[in-house]
Amino acid sequence: MSDTERVVVWTLVALAAVAAVGLLFLGPVGWVSAAAVVVATVVLADFSGLFEDERRRERRNCGQCGAPNPVDSERCKHCEAALAVQ
């Protein structure tokens, strides 16, 4: 496991602990907050490429916003701008 993956895993563990505390002690407000933290963490981990397989790792950046996109995409998944044909 690389250092980056280790940091992501421990960040997820820490955020799960925060979510557990929210579920146990804060009531409905804590439940919603904990769910938001978990969802945000998973989205950020997915954006970082942690959950991607090898064939999806090939990326090209959008010329307009700079977001990474799969090579075969015609439009940017972030800003919907048309991607230049390579």
Backbone torsions as a table, in degrees:
resi	resn	phi	psi	omega
1	MET	NA	130.0	-178.6
2	SER	-76.1	166.8	179.8
3	ASP	-61.9	-39.0	179.7
4	THR	-63.8	-45.3	178.8
5	GLU	-63.6	-38.7	179.1
6	ARG	-63.1	-41.7	178.7
7	VAL	-64.3	-42.8	179.9
8	VAL	-63.7	-43.8	-179.3
9	VAL	-62.5	-45.2	-179.8
10	TRP	-69.4	-30.9	174.5
11	THR	-65.2	-42.1	177.7
12	LEU	-63.8	-39.5	178.3
13	VAL	-63.3	-45.1	179.8
14	ALA	-63.3	-41.9	179.3
15	LEU	-68.6	-33.2	175.1
16	ALA	-64.7	-37.3	177.1
17	ALA	-65.0	-41.8	176.7
18	VAL	-62.5	-41.1	178.7
19	ALA	-63.8	-40.0	178.7
20	ALA	-63.3	-42.1	177.5
21	VAL	-62.7	-41.8	177.5
22	GLY	-61.3	-41.1	179.6
23	LEU	-67.4	-36.2	-175.8
24	LEU	-80.0	-38.2	-167.9
25	PHE	-115.3	-19.1	-171.8
26	LEU	-103.3	-2.9	178.2
27	GLY	70.7	-155.6	-174.9
28	PRO	-57.7	-36.4	178.0
29	VAL	-64.6	-41.6	177.1
30	GLY	-65.4	-36.6	178.7
31	TRP	-62.8	-45.2	179.6
32	VAL	-66.9	-42.0	179.0
33	SER	-63.5	-43.6	179.6
34	ALA	-63.5	-42.2	178.3
35	ALA	-62.5	-40.5	178.9
36	ALA	-64.4	-39.8	178.9
37	VAL	-65.2	-44.4	-179.9
38	VAL	-63.9	-46.1	179.6
39	VAL	-62.8	-44.3	179.4
40	ALA	-62.2	-38.8	179.6
41	THR	-65.7	-44.2	179.5
42	VAL	-65.3	-40.4	178.7
43	VAL	-63.5	-44.5	179.3
44	LEU	-66.2	-38.8	177.5
45	ALA	-65.0	-39.2	177.8
46	ASP	-66.8	-40.7	179.0
47	PHE	-64.1	-32.5	179.7
48	SER	-71.9	-15.9	179.4
49	GLY	95.3	8.8	-177.4
50	LEU	-62.4	-35.4	-174.1
51	PHE	-96.2	8.5	-174.5
52	GLU	-90.2	148.5	174.5
53	ASP	-88.8	175.6	-173.4
54	GLU	-61.0	-39.4	-176.2
55	ARG	-70.2	-22.3	178.5
56	ARG	-88.0	-6.7	-177.6
57	ARG	-72.4	-21.3	178.1
58	GLU	-70.6	120.0	-174.5
59	ARG	-131.2	160.2	166.4
60	ARG	-138.4	145.0	-176.6
61	ASN	-87.3	145.9	176.4
62	CYS	-68.2	135.6	178.8
63	GLY	-71.3	-20.8	-177.1
64	GLN	-91.6	-48.6	-176.2
65	CYS	-112.1	-14.6	178.3
66	GLY	86.6	1.3	-179.1
67	ALA	-68.6	142.7	177.6
68	PRO	-73.4	139.1	-179.6
69	ASN	-135.9	151.1	174.4
70	PRO	-58.9	150.3	-176.2
71	VAL	-59.3	-35.4	-175.0
72	ASP	-87.4	4.8	179.3
73	SER	-74.4	143.2	176.0
74	GLU	-95.3	-25.7	-179.6
75	ARG	-129.0	151.1	178.4
76	CYS	-68.2	134.3	-179.9
77	LYS	-75.1	-12.7	-179.3
78	HIS	-97.1	-52.0	-174.1
79	CYS	-112.1	-1.1	178.5
80	GLU	66.5	13.4	177.4
81	ALA	-72.4	149.5	177.5
82	ALA	-69.7	134.4	179.1
83	LEU	-89.9	141.4	179.9
84	ALA	-66.4	141.3	178.0
85	VAL	-76.5	133.0	-179.3
86	GLN	-108.2	NA	NA
